[in-house]
Amino acid sequence: MDLNQGIVRLEAGETKNAEGRTVYLDAELSQIFEQQYEARKRQKKLTPYVFPNKEGSGKLKDFRGTWMAACKKAGIGKKLFHDFRRTAVRNMIRSGIPERVAMMISGHKTRSVFDRYNIVSDSDLKMAARMQEEYLKSATVTKSVTIVDFEEKKGSTATLDNSD
């Protein structure tokens, strides 16, 4: 993690698909990680790990117990950490991030697997109908015209010159 640049680097071999990637942090996450860093610095428990063990002396070996305790403390019931990957994908798409960029951030290599995370709900379909309606209303042009039958002036003759 590089707090100065606001990025997290996931090294090759450390991710589910074994490919490395860089994730840019938004302001909220940057602030949370900065606060955690400052707290560890005050406690003199700095390690190279973003999620250290309970003693703050090394790597967290098993995230599941810590995760379940955090869910309980937050009052959200039992949630699988992996569920939030789907939430992240949906949030990225709904916020207008191009699908290919969302795939790179989430680490999905194939469209078929990505689509399993990008679940379309009834509210998505309703929103699509509203968006299409708004587009069609803005694209519809109504013009009033009057059709006039122009009679030729008396005595004039119309000629066509096709010599060119």
KEZA-900176 format. One line per 8 residues: number of its first residue (from 0); their letters; for each residue x negated, y, z of N, C-alpha, C, O. Coordinates in Angstrom, 2 decimals, decimal comma. Atoms other than C-alpha are relative to their C-alpha. Example, Ala and Ser with C-alpha at 12.3 -4.5 7.8 and 13.67 -1.06 7.14 Angstrom:
BEGIN
0	AS	-0,89/-1,19/0,00/-12,30/-4,50/7,80/-0,90/1,20/0,00/-1,94/1,18/0,66 ~ 0,82/-1,19/-0,06/-13,67/-1,06/7,14/0,77/1,09/0,73/0,26/2,20/0,90
end
This chain:
BEGIN
0	MDLNQGIV	-0,85/-1,16/0,00/0,00/0,00/0,00/-0,90/1,23/0,00/-1,90/1,28/0,71 ~ 0,72/-1,27/0,06/-1,24/3,46/-0,86/1,02/1,10/0,30/1,75/1,54/-0,59 ~ -0,97/-1,02/-0,41/0,77/6,03/1,10/-0,27/1,34/-0,66/0,67/2,10/-0,90 ~ 0,32/-1,27/0,66/-1,08/8,94/-0,52/0,62/0,07/-1,40/1,10/1,13/-1,81 ~ -0,58/0,04/1,34/0,10/7,86/-3,98/1,46/-0,44/0,02/2,16/-0,32/-0,98 ~ -1,39/0,45/-0,12/3,42/6,47/-2,70/0,27/-1,28/-0,79/1,31/-1,41/-1,44 ~ -0,17/1,25/0,75/2,91/3,00/-4,19/-0,30/-1,21/0,87/-1,02/-1,15/1,86 ~ 0,32/1,31/-0,56/2,88/-0,62/-3,18/-0,49/-0,84/-1,16/0,17/-0,96/-2,19
8	RLEAGETK	0,54/0,89/1,03/0,68/-2,94/-5,20/0,23/-1,44/0,45/-0,20/-1,84/1,53 ~ -0,18/1,43/-0,25/1,77/-6,56/-5,34/-1,00/-0,70/-0,90/-0,89/-0,66/-2,12 ~ 1,11/0,59/0,75/-1,30/-8,49/-6,37/0,43/-1,29/-0,69/1,32/-2,00/-0,22 ~ -0,26/1,24/0,73/-1,26/-11,32/-8,92/-0,22/-1,18/0,96/-1,19/-1,22/1,71 ~ 0,08/1,17/-0,87/-0,63/-14,61/-7,14/0,76/0,17/1,31/0,99/-0,81/2,02 ~ -0,72/-0,26/-1,25/1,24/-12,95/-4,25/1,51/0,15/-0,20/2,25/0,30/0,77 ~ -1,42/-0,20/0,29/4,61/-12,65/-5,97/0,63/-1,32/-0,44/-0,08/-2,28/-0,74 ~ -0,72/1,22/0,38/7,27/-15,22/-6,82/-0,39/-0,48/-1,40/-0,52/-1,68/-1,64
16	NAEGRTVY	0,35/0,41/1,37/6,35/-15,16/-10,51/-1,50/0,03/-0,24/-1,96/-0,14/-1,38 ~ 1,47/0,01/0,03/2,61/-14,92/-9,72/-0,62/1,16/-0,78/-1,84/1,19/-0,96 ~ 0,52/-1,17/0,71/2,27/-11,66/-11,66/-0,04/1,21/0,92/0,88/1,42/1,71 ~ 0,11/-1,21/-0,79/1,07/-8,46/-10,05/0,85/1,11/-0,58/1,19/1,10/-1,77 ~ -0,73/-1,18/0,48/2,98/-5,21/-10,28/-0,15/1,11/1,02/-0,52/0,88/2,18 ~ 0,04/-1,18/-0,86/3,08/-1,72/-8,83/1,42/0,51/0,16/2,15/0,65/-0,82 ~ -1,33/-0,53/-0,29/6,21/-0,41/-7,15/-0,19/1,38/0,62/-0,95/1,55/1,57 ~ 0,06/-1,36/-0,51/6,64/3,31/-6,57/1,07/0,19/1,07/2,22/-0,21/0,88
24	LDAELSQI	-0,91/-0,19/-1,12/8,23/4,28/-3,28/0,81/1,27/-0,15/0,30/2,29/-0,61 ~ -0,79/-1,23/-0,05/11,10/6,71/-2,99/-0,34/0,72/1,31/-1,08/0,20/2,13 ~ 0,34/-0,83/-1,16/10,96/9,45/-0,34/0,36/-0,68/1,32/-0,39/-0,60/2,29 ~ -0,44/0,65/-1,24/12,91/7,45/2,26/-0,96/-1,11/0,41/-1,36/-1,19/1,57 ~ 0,93/1,09/-0,32/10,66/4,39/2,04/-1,38/0,53/0,36/-2,03/0,02/1,27 ~ 1,30/-0,61/-0,32/7,53/6,54/2,01/-0,01/0,49/1,45/-0,99/0,28/2,17 ~ -0,10/-0,53/-1,37/8,69/8,21/5,23/-0,01/-1,14/1,02/-0,69/-1,05/2,04 ~ -0,04/1,14/-0,93/9,46/4,86/6,92/-1,38/-0,63/0,14/-1,83/-0,90/1,25
32	FEQQYEAR	1,33/0,61/-0,06/6,08/3,38/6,00/-1,02/0,94/0,68/-1,91/0,49/1,39 ~ 0,88/-0,97/-0,64/4,32/6,58/7,09/0,21/-0,02/1,52/-0,76/0,01/2,29 ~ -0,29/0,07/-1,43/6,08/6,44/10,47/-0,57/-1,27/0,63/-1,12/-1,23/1,73 ~ 0,54/1,25/-0,51/5,10/2,78/10,90/-1,52/0,07/0,10/-2,10/-0,40/1,08 ~ 1,45/-0,13/-0,01/1,51/3,57/10,02/-0,45/0,86/1,18/-1,39/0,51/1,89 ~ 0,36/-0,91/-1,10/1,37/6,47/12,51/0,19/-0,69/1,35/-0,62/-0,51/2,25 ~ -0,25/0,72/-1,26/2,88/4,28/15,27/-1,11/-1,02/0,26/-1,60/-1,14/1,38 ~ 1,07/0,98/-0,16/0,30/1,54/14,67/-1,35/0,69/0,29/-2,17/0,18/1,05
40	KRQKKLTP	1,24/-0,75/-0,21/-2,48/4,13/14,54/-0,09/0,45/1,48/-1,15/0,34/2,10 ~ -0,03/-0,42/-1,40/-1,43/5,50/17,97/-0,28/-1,18/0,94/-0,91/-1,02/1,99 ~ 0,20/1,20/-0,82/-1,42/1,94/19,34/-1,35/-0,67/-0,27/-1,69/-1,68/0,35 ~ 1,30/0,56/0,41/-4,82/1,29/17,73/0,15/-1,44/-0,48/-0,64/-2,32/-0,13 ~ -0,28/1,32/0,55/-3,35/-1,69/15,89/0,10/0,06/-1,52/1,09/-0,39/-2,10 ~ 0,00/-0,10/1,46/-4,25/-0,97/12,29/-0,53/-1,30/-0,60/-1,60/-1,78/-0,23 ~ 0,40/1,21/0,74/-4,42/-4,01/10,03/0,27/0,27/-1,47/0,95/1,24/-1,80 ~ -0,28/-0,21/1,42/-4,39/-4,35/6,25/1,39/-0,50/-0,41/1,72/-0,49/-1,60
48	YVFPNKEG	-1,30/0,58/0,33/-0,89/-5,86/6,47/1,13/0,99/0,21/1,15/1,71/1,21 ~ -1,17/-0,86/-0,12/2,33/-3,96/5,88/0,89/-0,50/1,13/1,44/0,29/1,89 ~ -0,81/0,62/-1,05/4,17/-6,40/8,16/-0,91/-0,85/0,88/-1,11/-2,03/0,61 ~ 0,90/0,76/-0,87/1,80/-7,41/10,97/0,78/-0,93/0,94/2,00/-0,82/1,06 ~ -0,63/0,88/-0,97/2,50/-10,12/13,55/0,42/0,80/1,24/0,15/2,00/1,33 ~ -0,54/-0,67/-1,18/4,12/-9,32/16,92/-1,07/0,76/0,80/-0,82/1,83/1,34 ~ 1,07/-0,63/-0,76/0,79/-8,51/18,54/-0,64/1,16/-0,79/-1,40/1,95/-0,22 ~ 0,59/-1,04/0,82/-0,15/-6,22/15,65/-1,44/-0,26/-0,35/-2,18/0,65/-0,72
56	SGKLKDFR	1,41/0,33/0,20/-3,41/-8,08/15,23/-0,29/-0,73/-1,31/-1,45/-0,94/-1,65 ~ 0,23/0,76/1,22/-2,90/-9,97/11,98/1,26/-0,10/-0,84/2,23/0,63/-0,64 ~ -1,08/0,20/0,97/-0,60/-11,18/9,24/1,20/-0,70/0,66/1,04/-1,61/1,47 ~ -1,22/0,67/-0,42/3,01/-12,10/9,96/0,07/-1,33/-0,73/0,08/-1,35/-1,96 ~ 0,06/1,33/0,63/3,08/-15,85/9,33/1,35/-0,47/-0,53/1,41/-1,05/-1,61 ~ -1,33/0,44/0,44/6,83/-16,51/9,10/0,97/1,16/0,21/1,22/1,59/1,33 ~ -0,83/-1,19/0,01/9,16/-13,69/8,22/1,43/-0,30/0,46/2,15/0,61/0,88 ~ -1,41/0,34/-0,24/12,42/-15,59/8,84/0,50/0,39/1,39/1,57/0,98/1,52
64	GTWMAACK	-0,43/-0,33/-1,36/12,59/-15,20/12,64/0,09/1,50/0,21/1,05/2,00/0,81 ~ 0,01/-1,46/-0,10/11,68/-11,53/12,46/1,18/0,59/-0,76/1,82/1,52/-0,29 ~ -1,10/-0,49/0,82/14,23/-11,01/9,70/1,34/-0,21/0,70/2,18/0,70/0,73 ~ -1,27/0,29/-0,68/17,06/-12,70/11,63/0,18/0,92/1,22/1,29/1,39/1,48 ~ -0,07/-0,90/-1,15/16,23/-10,64/14,74/0,35/1,42/-0,45/1,12/2,11/0,22 ~ -0,28/-1,35/0,53/16,29/-7,44/12,66/1,46/0,11/-0,44/2,10/1,13/-0,19 ~ -1,42/0,00/0,41/19,69/-8,37/11,16/0,92/0,09/1,20/1,90/0,83/1,20 ~ -0,81/-0,01/-1,23/21,09/-9,04/14,62/-0,03/1,37/0,63/1,00/1,91/1,03
72	KAGIGKKL	0,15/-1,32/-0,61/19,72/-5,77/15,97/0,76/1,07/-0,81/1,32/2,00/-0,23 ~ -0,70/-0,96/0,86/21,19/-3,88/12,97/1,50/-0,22/-0,02/2,26/0,61/-0,52 ~ -1,44/0,29/-0,05/24,57/-5,54/13,55/0,60/-0,34/-1,35/1,77/-0,07/-1,58 ~ -0,51/0,32/1,34/24,89/-6,80/9,97/0,25/-1,49/-0,20/0,57/-1,93/-1,31 ~ -0,23/1,43/0,12/25,24/-10,50/10,72/-1,17/-0,69/-0,67/-2,24/-0,11/-0,85 ~ 1,07/0,78/0,63/23,22/-13,21/9,04/-0,07/0,34/-1,49/0,89/0,13/-2,23 ~ 0,25/-0,33/1,41/21,79/-12,04/5,74/-1,29/-0,66/-0,43/-2,26/-0,70/0,33 ~ 1,24/0,52/0,56/19,25/-13,73/3,55/-0,79/1,17/-0,58/-0,23/2,03/-1,26
80	FHDFRRTA	0,84/-1,08/0,51/16,34/-11,45/2,73/0,12/0,07/-1,52/0,13/1,15/-2,10 ~ -0,07/0,06/1,46/16,61/-12,61/-0,89/1,28/0,66/-0,54/1,30/1,12/-1,68 ~ -1,24/-0,66/0,44/20,19/-11,24/-1,05/-0,25/1,45/-0,39/0,43/2,00/-1,25 ~ 0,25/-1,41/0,27/18,72/-7,76/-1,05/-0,72/0,22/-1,32/-0,78/1,35/-1,81 ~ 0,58/-0,12/1,34/16,89/-8,47/-4,29/1,14/0,25/-0,99/1,02/1,09/-1,89 ~ -1,17/-0,22/0,85/20,30/-8,73/-5,96/0,54/1,41/0,21/0,87/2,10/-0,75 ~ -0,48/-1,34/-0,31/21,41/-5,55/-4,19/-0,90/1,05/-0,66/-0,41/2,03/-1,22 ~ 0,94/-0,95/0,61/18,27/-3,76/-5,38/0,20/0,08/-1,51/0,20/1,17/-2,08
88	VRNMIRSG	-0,22/0,01/1,46/18,85/-4,84/-9,00/1,28/0,75/-0,34/1,29/1,59/-1,23 ~ -1,28/-0,68/0,27/22,49/-3,71/-8,89/-0,15/1,50/0,21/0,33/2,29/-0,61 ~ 0,17/-1,43/-0,27/21,53/-0,37/-7,32/-0,83/0,69/-1,07/-0,53/1,81/-1,46 ~ 0,82/-0,60/1,06/18,84/0,25/-9,93/0,82/0,21/-1,26/0,76/1,29/-1,86 ~ -0,80/-0,11/1,23/21,21/-0,44/-12,83/1,08/1,05/0,15/1,28/1,87/-0,75 ~ -1,08/-0,96/-0,20/24,08/1,57/-11,36/-0,51/1,43/0,13/0,25/2,38/-0,09 ~ 0,54/-1,36/-0,09/21,76/4,53/-10,78/-0,56/0,48/-1,33/-1,06/1,60/-1,43 ~ 0,40/-0,42/1,34/20,89/4,57/-14,49/-1,41/-0,39/-0,39/-1,88/0,02/-1,45
96	IPERVAMM	1,34/0,45/0,36/17,46/2,94/-14,44/0,14/-0,99/-1,15/0,94/-1,92/-1,05 ~ -0,10/0,94/1,13/16,94/1,17/-17,79/-0,25/-1,44/0,47/-1,10/-1,68/1,33 ~ 0,09/1,39/-0,42/17,33/-2,60/-17,48/-1,42/-0,54/-0,10/-1,85/-1,29/0,78 ~ 1,38/0,50/0,16/13,82/-3,30/-18,77/-0,89/0,49/1,15/-1,74/-0,26/1,64 ~ 0,77/-0,53/-1,12/12,34/-1,04/-16,09/0,39/-0,71/1,29/-0,48/-1,07/2,09 ~ -0,48/0,73/-1,19/14,50/-2,69/-13,40/-0,59/-1,41/0,02/-0,94/-1,92/1,08 ~ 0,59/1,34/0,08/13,23/-6,07/-14,61/-1,47/0,03/0,42/-1,94/-0,88/1,10 ~ 1,41/-0,11/-0,37/9,64/-4,92/-14,23/-0,17/0,23/1,50/-1,07/-0,33/2,12
104	ISGHKTRS	0,08/-0,27/-1,44/10,25/-3,60/-10,72/0,35/-1,25/0,80/-0,33/-1,59/1,77 ~ -0,46/1,18/-0,75/12,13/-6,72/-9,58/-0,83/-1,24/-0,30/-0,75/-2,23/0,43 ~ 0,85/1,14/0,32/9,66/-9,06/-11,27/0,68/-1,06/-0,83/0,16/-2,17/-0,96 ~ -0,69/0,98/0,85/12,18/-10,79/-13,52/-0,64/-0,02/-1,38/-0,76/1,01/-2,04 ~ 0,65/0,13/1,31/10,49/-12,13/-16,63/1,00/-0,17/-1,13/0,76/0,27/-2,25 ~ -0,96/0,31/1,07/13,57/-13,25/-18,54/1,33/0,70/0,23/1,74/0,94/1,36 ~ -1,31/-0,64/-0,02/16,85/-11,60/-19,36/1,02/-0,91/0,69/1,87/-0,43/1,44 ~ -1,00/0,91/-0,55/18,81/-14,73/-18,37/-0,05/-0,02/1,53/1,00/-0,02/2,18
112	VFDRYNIV	0,10/-0,01/-1,45/17,48/-14,75/-14,80/0,40/1,37/0,54/1,10/1,46/1,55 ~ -0,37/-1,36/-0,43/17,82/-10,96/-14,49/1,51/0,15/0,02/2,06/0,74/0,95 ~ -1,46/-0,12/0,07/21,47/-11,21/-15,56/0,70/-0,69/1,16/1,81/-0,30/1,53 ~ -0,59/0,65/-1,17/22,13/-13,57/-12,64/-0,02/0,92/1,21/0,80/0,77/2,12 ~ 0,08/-0,96/-1,10/21,13/-10,75/-10,32/0,86/1,23/-0,27/1,34/1,87/0,67 ~ -0,77/-1,18/0,39/22,95/-8,02/-12,22/1,46/-0,41/-0,20/1,96/-0,45/-1,33 ~ -1,37/0,49/0,03/26,44/-9,22/-11,36/0,96/1,13/-0,34/0,87/2,23/0,21 ~ -0,99/-0,98/0,41/29,31/-7,38/-13,04/1,27/-0,25/0,82/1,80/-1,37/0,84
120	SDSDLKMA	-1,19/0,12/-0,84/32,24/-6,70/-10,70/1,19/0,67/-0,66/1,06/1,33/-1,69 ~ -1,20/-0,67/0,50/35,81/-5,53/-11,25/-0,17/1,51/0,01/0,27/2,20/-0,91 ~ 0,20/-1,46/-0,07/34,80/-2,04/-10,14/-0,92/0,47/-1,13/-0,76/1,58/-1,64 ~ 0,86/-0,34/1,14/32,05/-2,08/-12,82/0,83/0,09/-1,27/0,64/0,99/-2,09 ~ -0,84/0,01/1,20/34,64/-2,96/-15,46/0,95/1,19/-0,03/1,18/1,78/-1,08 ~ -0,87/-1,19/-0,08/37,02/-0,23/-14,25/-0,79/1,26/-0,33/-0,31/2,14/-1,05 ~ 0,85/-1,16/0,28/34,16/2,28/-14,31/-0,31/0,10/-1,49/-0,31/1,19/-2,07 ~ 0,29/0,02/1,44/33,31/1,22/-17,87/1,19/0,52/-0,78/1,03/1,29/-1,73
128	ARMQEEYL	-1,21/-0,47/0,69/36,92/1,81/-18,95/0,14/1,51/0,16/0,48/2,20/-0,80 ~ -0,09/-1,45/-0,23/36,90/5,29/-17,35/-1,05/0,76/-0,82/-0,77/1,80/-1,40 ~ 1,07/-0,66/0,75/33,57/6,16/-18,95/0,31/0,03/-1,49/0,08/1,04/-2,16 ~ -0,35/0,04/1,43/34,77/5,04/-22,37/1,12/0,98/-0,29/1,09/1,67/-1,31 ~ -1,10/-0,94/0,19/37,98/7,04/-21,96/-0,52/1,44/-0,04/-0,12/2,23/-0,89 ~ 0,58/-1,34/-0,02/35,99/10,16/-21,05/-0,78/0,30/-1,27/-0,69/1,39/-1,83 ~ 0,77/-0,18/1,23/33,69/9,64/-24,01/0,94/0,24/-1,18/0,73/1,17/-1,97 ~ -0,91/-0,14/1,14/36,57/9,19/-26,45/0,75/1,33/0,03/0,99/1,92/-1,02
136	KSATVTKS	-0,66/-1,31/-0,10/38,33/12,29/-25,13/-0,94/1,12/-0,46/-0,52/2,05/-1,14 ~ 0,94/-1,05/0,39/35,18/14,35/-25,60/-0,37/-0,09/-1,47/-0,77/0,91/-2,07 ~ 0,36/0,18/1,41/34,59/12,90/-29,07/1,17/0,29/-0,94/0,97/0,42/-2,14 ~ -1,18/-0,25/0,83/38,14/13,54/-30,29/0,09/1,48/-0,32/0,03/2,33/0,56 ~ -0,12/-1,38/0,44/38,50/16,69/-32,34/1,35/0,16/-0,66/1,73/-0,61/-1,54 ~ -1,30/-0,28/0,60/41,88/18,13/-33,17/-0,10/1,34/-0,70/-0,47/2,34/-0,08 ~ 0,01/-1,24/0,76/42,09/20,73/-35,92/1,37/0,18/-0,64/1,97/-0,76/-1,16 ~ -1,25/-0,32/0,68/45,19/22,44/-37,18/-0,36/0,54/-1,37/-1,19/1,45/-1,49
144	VTIVDFEE	0,26/-0,49/1,35/45,20/22,93/-40,91/1,33/0,23/-0,70/2,35/-0,37/-0,37 ~ -1,17/-0,27/0,83/47,66/24,31/-43,40/-0,39/-0,33/-1,42/-1,38/0,18/-1,95 ~ 0,27/0,37/1,39/47,79/22,77/-46,82/0,79/0,95/-0,89/2,00/1,11/-0,75 ~ -0,61/-0,99/0,88/48,47/25,33/-49,50/-0,13/-0,50/-1,43/-1,18/-1,00/-1,83 ~ 0,02/0,36/1,41/49,39/24,60/-53,10/-0,34/1,27/-0,78/0,50/2,16/-0,94 ~ 0,43/-1,17/0,75/47,39/27,08/-55,12/0,43/-0,16/-1,45/0,02/-1,09/-2,14 ~ -0,39/0,03/1,40/49,04/27,80/-58,41/-1,04/0,79/-0,79/-1,61/1,76/-0,30 ~ 0,94/-0,74/0,84/46,84/28,88/-61,28/0,61/1,35/-0,35/1,82/1,48/-0,53
152	KKGSTATL	-0,47/-1,33/0,41/47,06/32,55/-62,14/0,53/-0,10/-1,43/-0,01/-0,81/-2,27 ~ -0,56/0,00/1,34/49,19/33,18/-65,13/-1,00/0,59/-0,98/-1,57/1,65/-0,74 ~ 0,86/-0,49/1,06/47,14/33,58/-68,21/-1,44/-0,45/0,14/-2,23/-0,25/-0,79 ~ 1,39/0,44/-0,11/43,92/32,09/-66,83/-0,07/-1,48/-0,38/0,89/-2,23/-0,22 ~ 0,17/1,39/0,37/42,55/28,85/-68,06/-1,20/-0,56/0,73/-2,24/0,09/0,84 ~ 1,12/0,66/-0,69/40,39/26,45/-66,15/-0,74/-0,82/-1,03/-0,14/-1,57/-1,80 ~ 0,80/0,80/0,93/37,53/24,98/-68,11/-1,04/-0,79/0,78/-1,54/-0,35/1,82 ~ 1,07/0,83/-0,56/35,12/22,24/-67,29/-1,11/-0,04/-1,01/-0,89/-0,32/-2,18
160	DNSD	1,14/0,05/0,89/31,68/22,43/-68,74/-0,85/-1,20/0,43/-1,53/-1,14/1,45 ~ 0,76/1,21/-0,30/30,09/18,95/-68,79/-1,26/-0,10/-0,86/-1,77/-1,20/-1,09 ~ 1,16/0,06/0,90/27,19/19,92/-71,01/-1,31/-0,27/0,72/-2,30/-0,62/0,08 ~ 1,26/0,24/-0,74/24,60/19,56/-68,23/-0,24/-1,43/0,15/-1,24/-1,83/0,74
end
